[in-house]
Amino acid sequence: MKRDKNDVMKAKYSLSVIAGLLLCFYGCKKNLDGVNPASIVGHWSIVTDSTFAGAGLSNHPVDYIGRAGDYFDINANGNIYTKEGVVLDTLSYSNVSDTTIIISPFGITLNGVPETSHIIAFTAHSLVIDAPKILTPGGVFGRKISLSR
């Protein structure tokens, strides 16, 4: 079967359209793999801080809504200084990868080792860090914080 020039041109055009569409879909995908861990450094306002309190039957979720003046101040030296209401705290952190961070103490600590948290959303103006929820005999434990700047 012999192809004429029109068939060859149609095939080339179709391939270029398909390739263009694939590039568009790939380019539109939200990709956290390219997050520079240093780019989370800075002063962040607390939007929400969700955790769990109590043990056993009194275990329950607690959702804190950030107020004016609340912050997470992430420094390049590996410290995070926080203020929630009147409570001040200093946390330490290390980046495991572009989307994984260990913050001590942030979520649950098992056998003296803090749980690995994940950066699940990041833009120039928002950051969400999630420590996995863990079901224990004492209840559910975990933490998720939403920040903005």
Backbone as a printed PyTorch tensor [residue, N CA C, xyz], in Angstrom:
tensor([[[  0.8430,  -1.1700,   0.0000],
         [  0.0000,   0.0000,   0.0000],
         [  0.8920,   1.2380,   0.0000]],

        [[  0.6630,   2.0770,  -0.9310],
         [  1.4820,   3.2680,  -1.1080],
         [  0.7640,   4.4660,  -0.4990]],

        [[  1.5320,   5.2610,   0.2820],
         [  0.9720,   6.4680,   0.9020],
         [  1.3060,   7.6690,   0.0440]],

        [[  0.3460,   8.5590,  -0.0750],
         [  0.6480,   9.7900,  -0.7940],
         [  1.0810,  10.8730,   0.1960]],

        [[  1.4930,  12.0040,  -0.3110],
         [  2.0100,  13.0920,   0.5140],
         [  0.9640,  13.5840,   1.5200]],

        [[ -0.2950,  13.5920,   1.1440],
         [ -1.3420,  14.0630,   2.0490],
         [ -1.4560,  13.1710,   3.2850]],

        [[ -1.3660,  11.8360,   3.1010],
         [ -1.4370,  10.9140,   4.2290],
         [ -0.2650,  11.1270,   5.1840]],

        [[  0.9210,  11.3260,   4.6420],
         [  2.1100,  11.5520,   5.4560],
         [  1.9680,  12.8710,   6.2220]],

        [[  1.4910,  13.9100,   5.5630],
         [  1.3160,  15.2060,   6.2150],
         [  0.2590,  15.1250,   7.3190]],

        [[ -0.8390,  14.3960,   7.0800],
         [ -1.8760,  14.2280,   8.0900],
         [ -1.3230,  13.4930,   9.3060]],

        [[ -0.5100,  12.4740,   9.0810],
         [  0.0820,  11.7100,  10.1800],
         [  1.0260,  12.5970,  10.9950]],

        [[  1.8550,  13.3800,  10.3180],
         [  2.7750,  14.2780,  11.0210],
         [  1.9910,  15.3280,  11.8150]],

        [[  0.9410,  15.8650,  11.2230],
         [  0.1270,  16.8640,  11.9000],
         [ -0.5420,  16.2560,  13.1350]],

        [[ -1.0860,  15.0560,  12.9740],
         [ -1.7500,  14.3810,  14.0960],
         [ -0.7690,  14.1220,  15.2320]],

        [[  0.4330,  13.6770,  14.9000],
         [  1.4480,  13.4240,  15.9290],
         [  1.8360,  14.7040,  16.6490]],

        [[  1.9730,  15.8010,  15.9020],
         [  2.3570,  17.0570,  16.5570],
         [  1.2240,  17.5780,  17.4410]],

        [[ -0.0280,  17.3860,  17.0460],
         [ -1.1610,  17.8030,  17.8790],
         [ -1.1900,  16.9650,  19.1570]],

        [[ -1.0090,  15.6630,  19.0410],
         [ -0.9990,  14.7770,  20.2070],
         [  0.1530,  15.1500,  21.1350]],

        [[  1.3290,  15.3720,  20.5700],
         [  2.4870,  15.7500,  21.3910],
         [  2.2270,  17.0790,  22.1020]],

        [[  1.6310,  18.0250,  21.4160],
         [  1.3070,  19.3180,  22.0270],
         [  0.3230,  19.1780,  23.1720]],

        [[ -0.7010,  18.3430,  22.9820],
         [ -1.6760,  18.1140,  24.0500],
         [ -1.0250,  17.4510,  25.2610]],

        [[ -0.1750,  16.4680,  25.0180],
         [  0.5160,  15.8010,  26.1320],
         [  1.3830,  16.7950,  26.9000]],

        [[  2.0700,  17.6770,  26.1930],
         [  2.8790,  18.6900,  26.8710],
         [  2.0180,  19.6350,  27.6970]],

        [[  0.8480,  19.9870,  27.1810],
         [ -0.0580,  20.8620,  27.9330],
         [ -0.5170,  20.1850,  29.2190]],

        [[ -0.9330,  18.9150,  29.1140],
         [ -1.3920,  18.1970,  30.2940],
         [ -0.2570,  18.0090,  31.2890]],

        [[  0.9190,  17.7020,  30.8150],
         [  2.0620,  17.5210,  31.7110],
         [  2.4400,  18.8500,  32.3400]],

        [[  2.4320,  19.9070,  31.5900],
         [  2.7950,  21.2220,  32.1020],
         [  1.7750,  21.7720,  33.0850]],

        [[  0.5130,  21.3680,  32.9890],
         [ -0.5240,  21.8610,  33.8820],
         [ -0.5940,  21.0660,  35.1740]],

        [[  0.0610,  19.9530,  35.2420],
         [  0.0420,  19.1230,  36.4320],
         [  0.7380,  19.8480,  37.5700]],

        [[  0.0800,  19.8830,  38.7700],
         [  0.7080,  20.4970,  39.9250],
         [  1.8180,  19.5730,  40.3790]],

        [[  3.0290,  20.0830,  40.3770],
         [  4.1840,  19.2530,  40.6450],
         [  4.9510,  19.8090,  41.8310]],

        [[  4.9700,  19.0730,  42.9480],
         [  5.7200,  19.5000,  44.1160],
         [  7.1480,  18.9940,  44.0790]],

        [[  7.4920,  18.1380,  43.1180],
         [  8.8340,  17.5750,  43.0760],
         [  9.8900,  18.6480,  42.8890]],

        [[  9.5210,  19.7850,  42.2920],
         [ 10.4990,  20.8270,  42.0320],
         [ 10.5640,  21.8840,  43.1280]],

        [[  9.8790,  21.6680,  44.2790],
         [  9.8920,  22.6440,  45.3530],
         [ 11.2890,  22.7310,  45.9350]],

        [[ 11.8220,  23.9310,  45.9740],
         [ 13.1040,  24.1530,  46.6240],
         [ 12.8290,  24.2710,  48.1140]],

        [[ 13.3510,  23.3440,  48.9460],
         [ 13.0580,  23.3890,  50.3790],
         [ 13.3830,  24.7390,  51.0150]],

        [[ 14.3740,  25.4420,  50.5000],
         [ 14.7240,  26.7520,  51.0510],
         [ 13.6260,  27.7790,  50.8000]],

        [[ 12.7550,  27.5310,  49.8110],
         [ 11.7280,  28.5070,  49.4830],
         [ 10.6050,  28.5460,  50.5200]],

        [[ 10.5280,  27.5740,  51.4180],
         [  9.5180,  27.6270,  52.4770],
         [  9.9860,  28.5050,  53.6330]],

        [[ 11.2540,  28.9030,  53.6100],
         [ 11.8000,  29.7570,  54.6610],
         [ 11.0940,  31.1030,  54.6190]],

        [[ 10.6980,  31.5840,  55.7830],
         [ 10.0570,  32.8840,  55.8690],
         [  9.0020,  32.9190,  56.9510]],

        [[  8.3280,  34.0240,  57.0220],
         [  7.2990,  34.2700,  58.0290],
         [  5.9410,  33.8980,  57.4320]],

        [[  5.2390,  32.9670,  58.0470],
         [  3.9480,  32.4840,  57.5760],
         [  2.8810,  32.7550,  58.6370]],

        [[  1.7240,  33.1830,  58.2190],
         [  0.5780,  33.3390,  59.1200],
         [ -0.1710,  32.0230,  59.1860]],

        [[ -0.7030,  31.7150,  60.3530],
         [ -1.4630,  30.4720,  60.5310],
         [ -2.8960,  30.6910,  60.0630]],

        [[ -3.3510,  29.8320,  59.1520],
         [ -4.7410,  29.8440,  58.7040],
         [ -5.5170,  28.8740,  59.5860]],

        [[ -5.1000,  27.6030,  59.6030],
         [ -5.6990,  26.5890,  60.4730],
         [ -4.6140,  25.6440,  60.9620]],

        [[ -4.8460,  25.0550,  62.1220],
         [ -3.9660,  24.0440,  62.6970],
         [ -4.8700,  22.9620,  63.2580]],

        [[ -4.9250,  21.8370,  62.5860],
         [ -5.8220,  20.7510,  62.9780],
         [ -5.0090,  19.6290,  63.6050]],

        [[ -5.4350,  19.2000,  64.7820],
         [ -4.7540,  18.1290,  65.5010],
         [ -5.7990,  17.3410,  66.2920]],

        [[ -5.3540,  16.4620,  67.1690],
         [ -6.2440,  15.6790,  68.0140],
         [ -5.8090,  15.8540,  69.4580]],

        [[ -6.7700,  15.8060,  70.3770],
         [ -6.4720,  15.9400,  71.8020],
         [ -7.1970,  14.8360,  72.5610]],

        [[ -6.6960,  14.5470,  73.7380],
         [ -7.3260,  13.5400,  74.5900],
         [ -6.8840,  12.1380,  74.2280]],

        [[ -7.2890,  11.1990,  75.0560],
         [ -6.9530,   9.7910,  74.8380],
         [ -8.1880,   8.9340,  75.0550]],

        [[ -8.1980,   7.7980,  74.3950],
         [ -9.3180,   6.8640,  74.5380],
         [-10.6170,   7.4700,  74.0620]],

        [[-11.6600,   7.3450,  74.8790],
         [-12.9770,   7.8450,  74.4960],
         [-13.0360,   9.3680,  74.4200]],

        [[-12.1090,  10.0620,  75.0810],
         [-12.1220,  11.5300,  75.0210],
         [-11.2730,  12.0730,  73.8690]],

        [[-10.7030,  11.2060,  73.0360],
         [ -9.9120,  11.6360,  71.8760],
         [-10.8380,  12.3260,  70.8840]],

        [[-10.4530,  13.5330,  70.4450],
         [-11.3000,  14.2930,  69.5330],
         [-10.4480,  15.2570,  68.7050]],

        [[-10.9390,  15.6080,  67.5220],
         [-10.2020,  16.5770,  66.6890],
         [-10.3130,  17.9840,  67.2680]],

        [[ -9.2490,  18.7470,  67.0950],
         [ -9.2240,  20.1450,  67.5220],
         [ -8.7730,  20.9670,  66.3240]],

        [[ -9.5950,  21.9110,  65.9170],
         [ -9.2760,  22.7780,  64.7860],
         [ -9.0770,  24.1870,  65.2990]],

        [[ -7.8350,  24.6510,  65.2150],
         [ -7.5040,  26.0030,  65.6430],
         [ -7.5420,  26.9010,  64.4130]],

        [[ -8.2430,  28.0140,  64.5190],
         [ -8.2970,  29.0040,  63.4470],
         [ -7.3160,  30.1150,  63.8320]],

        [[ -6.3600,  30.3780,  62.9510],
         [ -5.3520,  31.3900,  63.2310],
         [ -5.9410,  32.7700,  63.4390]],

        [[ -5.3050,  33.5270,  64.3290],
         [ -5.7100,  34.9020,  64.6140],
         [ -4.6000,  35.8450,  64.1610]],

        [[ -4.9100,  37.1070,  64.1060],
         [ -3.8980,  38.1080,  63.7610],
         [ -2.7370,  37.9890,  64.7490]],

        [[ -1.5270,  37.9300,  64.2420],
         [ -0.3480,  37.8180,  65.0980],
         [  0.1640,  36.3970,  65.2710]],

        [[ -0.6350,  35.3860,  64.9040],
         [ -0.1670,  34.0000,  64.9600],
         [  0.7790,  33.7490,  63.7920]],

        [[  1.8020,  32.9300,  64.0050],
         [  2.7570,  32.7030,  62.9190],
         [  3.5370,  31.4090,  63.0750]],

        [[  4.1050,  30.9780,  61.9740],
         [  5.1610,  29.9750,  61.8690],
         [  6.2980,  30.7180,  61.1810]],

        [[  7.3910,  30.9210,  61.8500],
         [  8.5410,  31.6020,  61.2720],
         [  9.5970,  30.5400,  60.9850]],

        [[  9.7020,  30.1310,  59.7280],
         [ 10.6070,  29.0510,  59.3240],
         [ 11.9440,  29.6760,  58.9370]],

        [[ 12.9900,  29.3070,  59.6560],
         [ 14.3300,  29.8650,  59.4340],
         [ 15.2200,  28.8640,  58.7130]],

        [[ 16.1970,  29.3710,  57.9940],
         [ 17.1340,  28.5160,  57.2630],
         [ 18.0420,  27.7350,  58.2060]],

        [[ 18.1010,  28.1170,  59.4850],
         [ 18.9720,  27.4350,  60.4410],
         [ 18.3820,  26.1380,  60.9930]],

        [[ 17.2000,  25.7370,  60.5180],
         [ 16.5850,  24.4840,  60.9620],
         [ 15.6100,  24.6510,  62.1140]],

        [[ 15.2680,  25.8910,  62.4540],
         [ 14.2990,  26.1470,  63.5160],
         [ 13.0300,  26.7570,  62.9520]],

        [[ 11.9270,  26.4500,  63.6260],
         [ 10.6420,  27.0690,  63.3340],
         [ 10.1550,  27.6750,  64.6460]],

        [[  9.9280,  28.9760,  64.6390],
         [  9.4030,  29.6610,  65.8150],
         [  7.9160,  29.8850,  65.5810]],

        [[  7.0930,  29.4790,  66.5660],
         [  5.6520,  29.5530,  66.3760],
         [  4.9960,  30.3760,  67.4770]],

        [[  3.8650,  30.9410,  67.1090],
         [  3.0070,  31.6190,  68.0720],
         [  1.5770,  31.3020,  67.6900]],

        [[  0.8700,  30.6500,  68.6080],
         [ -0.5570,  30.3770,  68.4490],
         [ -1.2530,  30.9170,  69.6850]],

        [[ -1.9740,  32.0090,  69.5250],
         [ -2.5800,  32.6620,  70.6900],
         [ -1.4630,  33.1920,  71.5700]],

        [[ -1.4350,  32.7450,  72.8320],
         [ -0.3810,  33.1720,  73.7590],
         [  0.7390,  32.1470,  73.8610]],

        [[  0.6310,  31.0380,  73.1410],
         [  1.5980,  29.9500,  73.2340],
         [  2.7250,  30.1440,  72.2210]],

        [[  3.9510,  30.2710,  72.7300],
         [  5.1490,  30.3540,  71.9000],
         [  5.8470,  29.0090,  71.9430]],

        [[  6.4600,  28.6000,  70.8210],
         [  7.1680,  27.3190,  70.7810],
         [  8.3010,  27.4160,  69.7670]],

        [[  9.2810,  26.5590,  69.9460],
         [ 10.3760,  26.4240,  68.9940],
         [ 10.4300,  24.9790,  68.5530]],

        [[ 10.3460,  24.7480,  67.2530],
         [ 10.4220,  23.4230,  66.6640],
         [ 11.7080,  23.3490,  65.8550]],

        [[ 12.1890,  22.1430,  65.6310],
         [ 13.3210,  21.9790,  64.7200],
         [ 12.8350,  21.1910,  63.5140]],

        [[ 13.4890,  21.4250,  62.3710],
         [ 13.0770,  20.7060,  61.1700],
         [ 14.2930,  20.3650,  60.3170]],

        [[ 14.1010,  19.3550,  59.4900],
         [ 15.0860,  19.0200,  58.4610],
         [ 14.3230,  18.5400,  57.2420]],

        [[ 14.8240,  18.8920,  56.0780],
         [ 14.2070,  18.4680,  54.8180],
         [ 14.7510,  17.1000,  54.4450]],

        [[ 13.8440,  16.1770,  54.2000],
         [ 14.2230,  14.8490,  53.7450],
         [ 14.2780,  14.8380,  52.2180]],

        [[ 13.3310,  15.5270,  51.6150],
         [ 13.2800,  15.6620,  50.1550],
         [ 12.5440,  16.9570,  49.8560]],

        [[ 12.2620,  17.1960,  48.6040],
         [ 11.5580,  18.4150,  48.2110],
         [ 10.1480,  18.4880,  48.7980]],

        [[  9.5260,  17.3410,  49.0660],
         [  8.1540,  17.3420,  49.5650],
         [  8.0110,  16.6810,  50.9250]],

        [[  9.1070,  16.3120,  51.5490],
         [  9.0670,  15.6290,  52.8340],
         [  9.9280,  16.3800,  53.8330]],

        [[  9.3630,  16.5860,  55.0130],
         [ 10.0350,  17.3540,  56.0470],
         [  9.8200,  16.6610,  57.3900]],

        [[ 10.8300,  16.6700,  58.2370],
         [ 10.6770,  16.1580,  59.5950],
         [ 10.7010,  17.3680,  60.5230]],

        [[  9.5960,  17.5490,  61.2640],
         [  9.4850,  18.6560,  62.2080],
         [  9.3360,  18.0370,  63.5910]],

        [[ 10.1930,  18.4220,  64.5000],
         [ 10.1670,  17.8420,  65.8370],
         [  9.9010,  18.9240,  66.8720]],

        [[  8.9570,  18.7780,  67.7510],
         [  7.8210,  17.8610,  67.6690],
         [  6.6680,  18.5130,  66.9070]],

        [[  6.1030,  17.8520,  65.9590],
         [  5.0060,  18.3910,  65.1560],
         [  3.8150,  17.4560,  65.2200]],

        [[  3.9770,  16.2580,  64.7070],
         [  2.9190,  15.2520,  64.7690],
         [  3.2240,  14.3190,  65.9210]],

        [[  2.9970,  13.0650,  65.7060],
         [  3.2550,  12.0570,  66.7240],
         [  4.7270,  11.6390,  66.6740]],

        [[  5.2920,  11.3220,  67.8220],
         [  6.6540,  10.8180,  67.9170],
         [  6.5810,   9.3750,  68.3970]],

        [[  7.1130,   8.4510,  67.6020],
         [  7.0960,   7.0350,  67.9520],
         [  8.5060,   6.5790,  68.2920]],

        [[  8.6760,   5.9950,  69.4620],
         [  9.9880,   5.5060,  69.9130],
         [ 11.0590,   6.5860,  69.8130]],

        [[ 10.6880,   7.8250,  70.1320],
         [ 11.6440,   8.9250,  70.1160],
         [ 11.9330,   9.5000,  68.7400]],

        [[ 11.2750,   8.9850,  67.7020],
         [ 11.5140,   9.4500,  66.3330],
         [ 10.2680,  10.1890,  65.8480]],

        [[ 10.4120,  11.4760,  65.4740],
         [  9.2380,  12.2090,  64.9740],
         [  8.7790,  11.6560,  63.6350]],

        [[  7.4860,  11.6500,  63.4500],
         [  6.8780,  11.1720,  62.2090],
         [  7.2330,  12.1080,  61.0610]],

        [[  7.4330,  11.5530,  59.8940],
         [  7.7240,  12.3310,  58.6960],
         [  6.4560,  13.0400,  58.2350]],

        [[  6.5620,  14.3310,  57.9790],
         [  5.4350,  15.1210,  57.4910],
         [  5.6280,  15.3810,  56.0050]],

        [[  4.5400,  15.7300,  55.3420],
         [  4.5950,  15.9550,  53.9040],
         [  4.0640,  17.3360,  53.5620]],

        [[  4.7510,  17.9990,  52.6640],
         [  4.2640,  19.2610,  52.1100],
         [  3.2770,  18.8650,  51.0250]],

        [[  1.9910,  19.0760,  51.3050],
         [  0.9870,  18.5870,  50.3490],
         [  0.4780,  19.6880,  49.4310]],

        [[  0.7590,  20.9310,  49.7640],
         [  0.4020,  22.0380,  48.8820],
         [  1.3910,  23.1620,  49.1270]],

        [[  1.8910,  23.7470,  48.0610],
         [  2.8430,  24.8360,  48.2080],
         [  2.7450,  25.7790,  47.0250]],

        [[  2.5620,  27.0570,  47.3390],
         [  2.6550,  28.1210,  46.3360],
         [  3.4510,  29.2460,  46.9950]],

        [[  3.6410,  30.3280,  46.2880],
         [  4.3660,  31.4620,  46.8580],
         [  3.6360,  32.0400,  48.0720]],

        [[  2.3150,  31.8080,  48.1500],
         [  1.5180,  32.4220,  49.2120],
         [  0.8250,  31.4380,  50.1410]],

        [[  0.9650,  30.1420,  49.9280],
         [  0.3280,  29.1720,  50.8280],
         [  1.1900,  27.9210,  50.9720]],

        [[  1.0880,  27.3240,  52.1490],
         [  1.8530,  26.1200,  52.4710],
         [  0.9970,  25.2500,  53.3690]],

        [[  0.8600,  23.9670,  53.0310],
         [  0.1300,  23.0150,  53.8580],
         [  1.0780,  21.8720,  54.1800]],

        [[  1.2590,  21.6240,  55.4800],
         [  2.1130,  20.5370,  55.9470],
         [  1.2260,  19.5600,  56.6960]],

        [[  1.3620,  18.2770,  56.3620],
         [  0.4950,  17.2470,  56.9140],
         [  1.3310,  16.1470,  57.5590]],

        [[  1.1390,  15.9320,  58.8640],
         [  1.7190,  14.7790,  59.5510],
         [  0.6560,  13.6910,  59.5030]],

        [[  1.0090,  12.4950,  59.0530],
         [ -0.0040,  11.4550,  58.8590],
         [ -0.7980,  11.1490,  60.1320]],

        [[ -2.0680,  10.8300,  59.9320],
         [ -2.9050,  10.3970,  61.0460],
         [ -2.5470,   8.9530,  61.3930]],

        [[ -2.4050,   8.7080,  62.6820],
         [ -2.0640,   7.3660,  63.1540],
         [ -3.1230,   6.9410,  64.1560]],

        [[ -3.6920,   5.7620,  63.9490],
         [ -4.6820,   5.2070,  64.8530],
         [ -3.9580,   4.3490,  65.8820]],

        [[ -4.1130,   4.7020,  67.1510],
         [ -3.4910,   3.9510,  68.2410],
         [ -4.5870,   3.4950,  69.2020]],

        [[ -4.2710,   2.6270,  70.1460],
         [ -5.2840,   2.2600,  71.1580],
         [ -5.7650,   3.4800,  71.9520]],

        [[ -4.9480,   4.5290,  72.0340],
         [ -5.3270,   5.7420,  72.7570],
         [ -6.1370,   6.7220,  71.9310]],

        [[ -6.2760,   6.4600,  70.6440],
         [ -7.0430,   7.3410,  69.7800],
         [ -6.3100,   7.6540,  68.4960]],

        [[ -6.8060,   8.6460,  67.7770],
         [ -6.2180,   9.0750,  66.5160],
         [ -5.3000,  10.2530,  66.8180]],

        [[ -4.1290,  10.2670,  66.1930],
         [ -3.1920,  11.3660,  66.3610],
         [ -2.6360,  11.7620,  65.0020]],

        [[ -2.3590,  13.0250,  64.8280],
         [ -1.8260,  13.5690,  63.5820],
         [ -1.9990,  15.0740,  63.6150]],

        [[ -1.4950,  15.7250,  62.5960],
         [ -1.5820,  17.1890,  62.5640],
         [ -1.5020,  17.6710,  61.1260]],

        [[ -2.2520,  18.7200,  60.8350],
         [ -2.2120,  19.3490,  59.5180],
         [ -2.3090,  20.8520,  59.7310]],

        [[ -1.3580,  21.5780,  59.1670],
         [ -1.3460,  23.0240,  59.3360],
         [ -1.3790,  23.7140,  57.9730]],

        [[ -2.2190,  24.7210,  57.8720],
         [ -2.3130,  25.5370,  56.6560],
         [ -1.7790,  26.9160,  56.9900]],

        [[ -0.8370,  27.3820,  56.1650],
         [ -0.1730,  28.6650,  56.3890],
         [ -0.3380,  29.5580,  55.1660]],

        [[ -0.2290,  30.8610,  55.3720],
         [ -0.2700,  31.7860,  54.2380],
         [  0.7220,  32.9170,  54.4910]],

        [[  1.1360,  33.5900,  53.3940],
         [  1.9650,  34.7920,  53.5260],
         [  1.6300,  35.7740,  52.4270]]])
